[in-house]
Amino acid sequence: MTMNTAINENIDPKAGKRANFYDVEAIRADFPAMKVEVNGHPLTFLDSGASAQKPVQVLERMDQAYREEYANVHRGAYRLSELATENYENARSSVARFMNAASADEIIFTRNATAAFNLVSSSWGRKNLRAGDEIVVSHMEHHANIVPWQLLRDETGIVIKVAPIDDDGNFLMDEFAALLGAKTKLVSITQTSNVLGTMTPIKEIARLAHEAGALVMFDGAQGIVHAGIDVQDVDADFYVFTGHKLYGPTGIGVLYGKLDILKNMPPYQGGGDMIEMVTFEKTTYREPPARFEAGTPPIIEAIGLAAAIDYVNSIGQEAIAGHEVELLNHATKALGQIDGLTIIGQARQKCAIVSFTIEGVHPHDIGTIIDARGVAIRAGHHCAQPLMDRFGLAATARASFGMYNKKEDVDVLVDALLYAKEIFA
C-alpha cells in the first residue's frame, strides 16, 4: 500500500517509534560514499533527490553479473545467456512485486523516467489524442512531465491544462477537479514534488480522473523512494520511476502500464527483440513488454535495480519513512532558526525534501560555499522552471535526504549555511 500518511510532519507517534529502532550507522556502513572526504571534510551528502548513493550490495551484485553472468538476453541457447535472461526477467518480477503490479508483463524497462514519459507520449499519445483533447498536469511538474506533452501539442493541437498549488505548495483538489471535463483524456501528475517535497493525494486524483473518463499517469521518481506505491490500490493507468534515485544504478527506468492499455499501444522504437517477424514488406510485433524494449536492454542495470529493491525491502519502506520524518522535522526546525532563510514549500503532506533561499545570497553561491565544508546540496531550478516562476524565483537551494542521512548531517548543513551568511554579511 502507499504510505503517503506515514510521511507527514504532523504524524509523529508511529514514525518516532520506528526511528528508535532504525540503525542509521549500520546503513551508512553499507554506502561507500559515506566514507568519502571532500575538501578535507567528511562528505555530508544531501542531494539524494537528484541521485542517491548506492549500497555495496548493489555494487557487488552488478559486479558479479558483469564478471560471471554476463551475456545478451533472450537470444542465446547457451547457459550463460539463459542465466542472464533469467536474471533480467527476475528483475522485472521484482519491480512488479515492489509496485504490486498485476503482472510482470506490465513492467517496461526504459533508460530513465524521462524516457518512460516520452514512450507514453509518443506511443499512446500519438495514437489516441487529437486536436482539442486535454491533458492535465500540475504546477509542480518536472520538465520530463511537461516537455513531451508540449512536443505532442505542437504536433497534434492538444491542450495542456495546469492544476494549481497554494503558497505552501499544497495541491488544490477543488481547483484540479474543476479542470476535468469531457475533453480530458489524460491526467499526468507528480506523486511527490522534487522541489517542494509536496506529496499529492494520488488515489483521489486517480478517482476523479477516471470519473471524468480520463487515464491517469503518475511521476513516481521521488514518490516511490519516500512513500512507495501500490499501483493496483491507487488504480494508476501509468506510473514511472527511475532506478538511480532508488539507490540503484543510472541507465534504468520503469514504465508501469495496465496490460490492456499497453496491448493497444504501437511500438515506440523499432529494432531487434521487439519483433515477431520481419520481412521487407511487413513487420509484426511482440506483445508487451517486449514490444517496447527494442535492442539490447539495460541488463546489468536491471539486475542492479532488483538488488536495490531487495536492499530497501530488507530495511523496510515504513522504517525508512519514519526515519525521514524525523530528519524532515529536525531540518525544518533548524533551518527555520536561520535569519533570512525562507523554506519554499511547507505542505501538509511532505517528504524529506527542503528547498530554501537565503536573503542576500544566491543559491548557486550557497552550494559552492558550503561545498568547501563537504556539504553537497543542489542549487538551481531543479528542472522545474514553471514552479520557480510560480514562486517568483529563479532558483532555490535544496537539501534532499536519504535513508543514510542522520540528524548530525542537518546540523553540519546549518553550520555551513551560517558560514556562508558570514561571507556575504
MOWO-V241825 format. One record per residue. N is the residue number from 1. SS is DSSP state (~ for helix, > for strand, _ for the rest). Layout:
BEGIN
<<N/SS> <N/SS>>
END
This chain:
BEGIN
<<1/_> <2/_> <3/_> <4/~> <5/~> <6/~> <7/_> <8/_> <9/_> <10/_> <11/_> <12/_> <13/~> <14/~> <15/~> <16/~> <17/~> <18/~> <19/~> <20/~> <21/_> <22/_> <23/_> <24/~> <25/~> <26/~> <27/~> <28/~> <29/~> <30/_> <31/>> <32/~> <33/~> <34/~> <35/~> <36/_> <37/>> <38/>> <39/_> <40/_> <41/>> <42/>> <43/_> <44/>> <45/>> <46/_> <47/>> <48/_> <49/_> <50/_> <51/_> <52/_> <53/_> <54/_> <55/>> <56/~> <57/~> <58/~> <59/~> <60/~> <61/~> <62/~> <63/~> <64/~> <65/~> <66/~> <67/~> <68/~> <69/_> <70/_> <71/_> <72/_> <73/_> <74/_> <75/_> <76/_> <77/_> <78/_> <79/~> <80/~> <81/~> <82/~> <83/~> <84/~> <85/~> <86/~> <87/~> <88/~> <89/~> <90/~> <91/~> <92/~> <93/~> <94/~> <95/~> <96/~> <97/~> <98/~> <99/~> <100/_> <101/_> <102/_> <103/_> <104/~> <105/~> <106/~> <107/>> <108/>> <109/>> <110/>> <111/_> <112/_> <113/~> <114/~> <115/~> <116/~> <117/~> <118/~> <119/~> <120/~> <121/~> <122/~> <123/~> <124/~> <125/~> <126/~> <127/~> <128/~> <129/_> <130/_> <131/_> <132/_> <133/_> <134/>> <135/>> <136/>> <137/>> <138/>> <139/_> <140/_> <141/_> <142/_> <143/~> <144/~> <145/~> <146/_> <147/~> <148/~> <149/~> <150/~> <151/~> <152/~> <153/~> <154/~> <155/~> <156/~> <157/_> <158/_> <159/>> <160/>> <161/>> <162/>> <163/>> <164/_> <165/>> <166/_> <167/_> <168/_> <169/_> <170/_> <171/>> <172/_> <173/~> <174/~> <175/~> <176/~> <177/~> <178/~> <179/~> <180/_> <181/_> <182/_> <183/_> <184/>> <185/>> <186/>> <187/>> <188/>> <189/>> <190/>> <191/_> <192/>> <193/_> <194/_> <195/_> <196/_> <197/_> <198/>> <199/>> <200/_> <201/_> <202/~> <203/~> <204/~> <205/~> <206/~> <207/~> <208/~> <209/~> <210/~> <211/~> <212/_> <213/_> <214/_> <215/>> <216/>> <217/>> <218/>> <219/>> <220/_> <221/_> <222/_> <223/~> <224/~> <225/~> <226/~> <227/_> <228/_> <229/_> <230/_> <231/~> <232/~> <233/~> <234/~> <235/_> <236/_> <237/_> <238/>> <239/>> <240/>> <241/>> <242/>> <243/_> <244/_> <245/_> <246/_> <247/_> <248/_> <249/_> <250/_> <251/_> <252/_> <253/>> <254/>> <255/>> <256/>> <257/>> <258/_> <259/~> <260/~> <261/~> <262/~> <263/_> <264/_> <265/_> <266/_> <267/_> <268/_> <269/_> <270/_> <271/_> <272/_> <273/_> <274/_> <275/>> <276/>> <277/>> <278/>> <279/_> <280/_> <281/_> <282/_> <283/>> <284/>> <285/>> <286/_> <287/_> <288/_> <289/_> <290/~> <291/~> <292/~> <293/_> <294/_> <295/_> <296/_> <297/_> <298/_> <299/~> <300/~> <301/~> <302/~> <303/~> <304/~> <305/~> <306/~> <307/~> <308/~> <309/~> <310/~> <311/~> <312/~> <313/~> <314/~> <315/~> <316/_> <317/~> <318/~> <319/~> <320/~> <321/~> <322/~> <323/~> <324/~> <325/~> <326/~> <327/~> <328/~> <329/~> <330/~> <331/~> <332/~> <333/~> <334/~> <335/~> <336/~> <337/_> <338/_> <339/_> <340/_> <341/>> <342/>> <343/>> <344/>> <345/_> <346/_> <347/_> <348/_> <349/_> <350/>> <351/_> <352/_> <353/>> <354/>> <355/>> <356/>> <357/>> <358/>> <359/_> <360/_> <361/>> <362/_> <363/~> <364/~> <365/~> <366/~> <367/~> <368/~> <369/~> <370/~> <371/~> <372/_> <373/_> <374/_> <375/>> <376/>> <377/_> <378/>> <379/>> <380/>> <381/_> <382/_> <383/_> <384/_> <385/~> <386/~> <387/~> <388/~> <389/~> <390/~> <391/_> <392/_> <393/_> <394/_> <395/_> <396/>> <397/>> <398/>> <399/>> <400/>> <401/_> <402/_> <403/_> <404/_> <405/_> <406/_> <407/~> <408/~> <409/~> <410/~> <411/~> <412/~> <413/~> <414/~> <415/~> <416/~> <417/~> <418/~> <419/~> <420/~> <421/~> <422/~> <423/~> <424/_> <425/_>>
END
